Amino acid sequence: MTAATQTSWWPKLDRFAIGLSGLCAVHCVATTALLALASTAGGMLLDPWIHEVGLTMAILLGVVALGKGVLHHGQAMPAAVGAFGLGVMAGAMTLPHDSGSHEALWTIVGVSLLALGHEFNRRAHCGTPERHR
């Protein structure tokens, strides 16, 4: 694998992670909507294992993509923003799933920060926002 091929592959990992963050946000919104429509379906989507698996995947992708970014382009800011987002997501998991705790809101904030970190990382890999789109 040439250096150019390897360099162009890593921003795609960030794009995948951004997409996964988007799916997480859709999950939060869909869960809220489904809870309003049918508590049975909403209860299934609120199962803790879905959140645990999702956070585990986000942490693994974050460590690989953002960590590789720091090693490749030397900028720690994307990893710091992503890590902060992961921390907000983990903190949101400790909140109850009722509407008074704003668990979904905090999860969406964390997911957005994580996606922003991946976008910063992707841009740092590419050098400019226009490349590798």
SVG drawing of the C-alpha trace seen along z (x, -y; Angstrom):
<svg xmlns="http://www.w3.org/2000/svg" viewBox="-49 -24 53 29">
<polyline fill="none" stroke="black" stroke-width="0.4" points="0.0,0.0 1.5,-3.3 1.6,-6.3 -0.9,-8.1 -3.4,-5.2 -3.1,-5.0 -3.5,-8.7 -6.7,-8.8 -8.2,-5.9 -8.2,-7.5 -10.5,-10.4 -13.0,-7.8 -12.9,-6.3 -13.8,-9.8 -16.7,-10.0 -18.0,-6.6 -17.8,-7.8 -19.6,-11.0 -22.3,-8.9 -22.5,-6.7 -22.9,-9.9 -25.8,-10.9 -27.4,-7.5 -27.2,-7.9 -28.9,-11.3 -31.6,-9.8 -32.0,-7.0 -32.5,-9.5 -35.1,-11.5 -36.8,-8.3 -37.0,-6.9 -38.6,-10.0 -41.1,-10.0 -41.8,-6.3 -42.3,-6.7 -45.0,-9.2 -46.6,-6.8 -46.2,-3.4 -44.6,-2.7 -43.9,0.9 -41.6,0.0 -40.0,-2.8 -39.2,-0.6 -37.3,1.8 -35.2,-1.1 -34.5,-2.4 -33.0,1.0 -29.6,0.2 -27.7,2.7 -28.3,0.5 -26.7,-2.5 -23.8,-0.5 -23.0,1.1 -23.4,-2.3 -21.1,-4.0 -18.5,-1.2 -18.5,-1.5 -18.1,-5.3 -15.2,-4.9 -13.5,-2.4 -13.9,-4.4 -12.8,-7.5 -9.7,-6.0 -8.7,-4.6 -9.7,-7.5 -8.9,-10.4 -5.8,-8.8 -4.4,-8.0 -5.2,-11.6 -3.0,-12.9 -0.2,-10.7 -0.6,-11.6 -1.2,-15.3 -0.1,-16.2 -3.2,-18.2 -4.7,-17.2 -7.7,-19.5 -9.9,-17.1 -9.2,-14.3 -9.9,-16.7 -13.3,-17.8 -14.1,-14.1 -13.1,-12.9 -15.2,-15.7 -18.2,-14.5 -17.6,-10.9 -17.6,-12.1 -20.9,-13.9 -22.4,-10.8 -21.1,-8.6 -22.5,-11.1 -25.9,-11.1 -26.0,-7.3 -26.1,-7.8 -29.3,-9.8 -32.7,-8.2 -34.6,-7.8 -37.5,-10.0 -38.2,-13.4 -37.2,-15.3 -33.6,-14.3 -33.0,-15.5 -30.9,-12.4 -31.7,-12.4 -30.7,-16.1 -27.3,-15.5 -26.7,-12.5 -27.4,-14.5 -25.0,-17.2 -22.3,-14.6 -22.8,-13.0 -22.7,-16.4 -19.4,-17.2 -18.0,-13.8 -19.0,-14.3 -17.4,-17.7 -14.2,-16.2 -14.2,-13.7 -14.9,-16.5 -12.0,-18.5 -9.9,-15.4 -11.0,-14.7 -10.1,-18.2 -6.7,-18.1 -6.0,-14.8 -7.0,-16.3 -5.4,-19.7 -8.5,-21.5 -12.2,-21.0 -12.8,-20.5 -10.6,-17.3 -12.0,-13.8 -15.6,-14.8"/>
</svg>
